[in-house]
Amino acid sequence: MNLLPRSIEYSHWYTPSGVAVHEVPRADGQGMRPTTVADARKKGLLPSVTNVIGILEKPALTAWKCEQAILSALTLPRLPDEPDQDFAHRVVTDSDETRDKAAGFGRDFHSACSDYLQGKPPSVPISHLTHFEVWKEWADANVEKVWMTEQIVVGRGYAGTTDLVADLKGIGRSVVDFKTRTPQKLKSGFKLAPYFDSDCVQLCAYDMAIPGGFKALVSCLISSGTDCTLNIHRWPIDDHHRAHRLFVNLLDVWCLIKKYDPRTIIDINATLV
């Protein structure tokens, strides 16, 4: 029984000059399709930071996906005389909708934060308003100067889009990443959005691609549940150094797995400047 769709290897990709190429034209000329690693090899594209980090196993994310699938199987009504395979497919589809809803919440939240930091009126869905207000209160009290927000940066063999680079109160120049996550319940009963080592690796990769020397790495985590808890975590310097080594090695492994080394690509436009 084949329940899951065939896996397609694609993610976000960029040109060496920092232009996003997340989609390419279909061969038949009928619209666009997601960019794959095969396209990247032909066009000389750079993988995103999350693309590279994606080769790491993510136990918490895997557990969450399994939990959603189990919940779908337990709560989805069975149709009369419905074959097992048809029901199983509906369970997978229902579980995927939960995942897509969570991803949509994250995109909307990031967009609202970016708009606000750029002085634009944020277009925030009513369902997200409370979460945004909690974040806005923190930003008003702590963001002293914005250097960049939702800006593409290019490193050696990779690229990515930063959420925020800013001077933070009591911290200084910082690379900040916003995460919306399902809260975890602590023994005290208080709920917090969890952070993971991969968050530090992602921040470190951005830091390596941004001129200006050492910057603090800060994860801004907000619970996607009704509690709207905000958790600010500044990564210790030891984690910063470890994350640097880890990302460099991850990129090396990524190149070996994909049989493609974007570190050899030279931006022709940059060499002419």
N, C-alpha and C positions, 0 to 999 in steps of 0.2 A: 504494500500500500504506500504510494508516494503522496504524502500530505503536503510537503513543503515545496514551494516553487524552486526551480533550478537557480542556484546561487549565481549572481552576476557581480563580478568584481568591478565596482566603480565607487568613486568618491569625488571630492572636490579636487580640481586641478587648476594650475595657473601657468601662464607663460613666464619665462625668466624675467620679464619686465614688470610682472605683477598684475597681469590681466586675467580675470577669472575665465576659465573655459570648462565649465561644469557640464556643458552639453555640446554635442556636435550634430551636424545634419545627418539624417538617415541616408543610407545608400540609394534608396528609391526616391529621394527628394521629398518624401512625405513627412515633414515635420522634423523634430529633434529627438535625440535619445541621450541618455547619460553617457558621459565620457568614461572609457575603460582604460586599463593600463596598456592595452594594445594601441589605442589611439595616442596615448601619451608617448609611447616609443616612437611612433611615426612623426608626431608633431613637436617632440622635444619639450614636453610639459613637465612641470614640477608637481609632486604630490603635496597634498595639504598636511599639516601637522597631525590632524586627527587620522588621516589616512595611514601615516607612518605608525602612530601609536596604536592603531587598530590591530596590529599583529599581536599585541599583548592579550592574554586571556583576562577577561573581566568577570570574575566570579559573582560579584554583586549584581551586575547587569544580567548575567545569565540566570541567576536565581530569580530575579524579578520577572524575567520573561517566562520562566517555567511556572512561577506563581500565577501569572496572568492567564496562562494556558489552562492551568488546573482550575482556576476560578471560573473561566469560561465554560469548561466541561461540566462543572457542578451546577452552574446557574442557567445555562442556555436550555430552553425548553426543547424536548425531543419531539419531532413531528411524528404523526401517526405512520407506522410502517416505514419509517425512514431507515434506509440501509446504514450500517455502521460507518462505511466510508464517507457517505454524504454528510452524516452528522459530524464526523471527525473534521471534514473540510470546513464546515460551518464554525466549529470550535476554533480552528486556526484563524479563520477570517475574523471572528469576533475578537480574538486575542490581539491580532494585528491592528484592529481599529483602536484598541486601548493604547497600544504603543504609539500609533500615529497621533492620537489625541494628545498624549503627553509631549510628543515632539512638537506639535503645533503650539501648545502652550509655551514651550521654551522659545520658539521662534518669535512669537508675538511679544513675549516679555523682553527679549533681547532688543527687538525693534523699538519698543517703547522707551527703554533705557537709553538707547543710542539717540533717539529723537530728542529726548529731554536734555542729554548732555551737549547736544549741538544747538540748544536753544529753540528747538522746534516744538510745537504742540504735539505731544504724543497721542497717537491713535490707539487707545487701549480699550479692548473689549470690556464690557461691564463685569464679566466674570473674573477678570484679572485685576480689577481696580484696586482691591484691598492689597494684593501682593505688590502692586506697583507703588502704592502709597508707602508701604513699609520700606521698600528699597529707596524711594525718593527721600524719605526722612534721613536715611543714612547718608545718601549722596550729598544732600544739602549741608549736612554737618561735617562731612569729611573730605569731599573733593574740593581742593583749593584751586587747582588749575588743570584743565584738560589739555593734553598734548595731542592725543589722537583717540578716536573712537570708531569702531567698525572699519578699520583701515587695513588694507592688505600689506603685509611685510614679506620680504623675500630673504631667505637664508641660503646657505650653501646646499643646494640640492633639494630644497623644499620651500614652501610658502604657506601662508595662512592669514586669517583675518582676526585681528586683535579686538577684544571687546572694549578695552580702555587702557590707556597709558596716561597717568595723571599724577600730580603731586597730592598726596594724601596727608591729612592732618596728623602730626606726630610720627609719620613714617617717611615721608619724602617721595621722591620719584618712584613710581610703582607700576608694574604690569598687573592688571586686574582682569580676572575672568569671572563672568557671571554663570552660575549653574542653577537650574531649577530641578529639584529632585524630590522623590517621595521621602517624607520624613522618617527617621528611625526613632523608635521609642527607647529612651534610656531607663535605667533602673529607678531613677528618681521620678519617672513618669513624664519628664520633659522631653519634647520632641525636637530634634535637630536634623537638618539636611546633612547627610554624611559627605565627607570629602575623602579622596583616595590619592595614592601616590601618583597615579597617572595625571591628576590635576596639576601637580607640581611639574611633571615632565612637560606637559603642554605649555605651561607658563614659561618654563625655562627655554623652550624652543623659540617662543616669540621673543624673549629677552635677547637670545643670541642673534636674532635677525634685526634687532632695533639698535641703531647707533646710540652712543652715549654712555657706554660703560655699564657698570653694575647697577641694577635696579631691584627694588624689593619685589617679591612675588606674593600676590594676594588673591585668595579665592573668596569670592562673594557668593555664598550659597543661600538660596531661599527655598523653603519647603513649598512644594506644590500642593500640599494639603490645605485644609481650612484654617490651620493654625498660623500660616504665613510667617513662620519663624525665619529670621535672618541670622546667618552665622558667618562671621568674618574671620578668616584664618590667614595669618601671615606666616609663610613658610620659613622655618629656621635656615640659617646659612648652610648648615651641614646638608640639609635636604636639597638645597639649591645646587650645591656642588655634585651631589649624587645624581640628581636629575639631569644635569648637564652630561655626565658620563653615560647615563642610561640612554638618553635620546640619541647621542652620537652612535652608540652601539646598535640601537634599534634601527636607525637609518641604514646602517651597514647590513644588518640582517634583512631588512625590507628589500634592499637592492638585490641581495642574493636570492631571496624568495621570488621576487618579480622578474628576475633576470633583466634588470634595467637599472642603470646607475645615473640618475639625474644630476649627480654632483659633477659630472664631466661636461655638463651643458654650460656654455658661456653666453651671456646676454650680449648679442652683437651690438645692440643699441647702446649699451653701457660702455662698451669698449671704444665707441666712437666719440664719446663725450670728452 
